[in-house]
Amino acid sequence: MRRLTVVLIIVAACSGKPENPNAGDPKHGKALLAQYGCTSCHAIPGVDGPKGMVGPPLDHIGSRQFIAGKFANTPQTMAQWLQNPQGMDPQNAMPNLGVSAPDARDMTAYLQRLR
């Protein structure tokens, strides 16, 4: 029985599945940041498009303590922010772009890597 458990653990580890299935796909997130037009307002390293200056540059966003100067910078909070910034802070200038939950998860995966 013990051998079977060890074999199953090894097979699971080699399955190629991400450790956290909710972590998002950073490669897809990078493409989505361009698709949603985020570079119209933000300079985002590695994302093609204009280098907007309306919003803050997003270089090192993954290592910043806060989002919008007031929300803890966690993957969950960032995904919520991307989906509905006005719902979190009605006074902010970031528009609601209609980002879906799966898209926000992938965009967050890319942005969290910018350290």
Secondary structure as UniProt FT lines:
FT   HELIX           2..13
FT   TURN            21..22
FT   HELIX           26..35
FT   TURN            36..37
FT   HELIX           38..40
FT   TURN            45..46
FT   TURN            59..60
FT   HELIX           61..63
FT   STRAND          66..67
FT   TURN            68..70
FT   STRAND          71..72
FT   HELIX           75..83
FT   HELIX           85..88
FT   TURN            90..91
FT   HELIX           101..111
FT   TURN            112..113
//
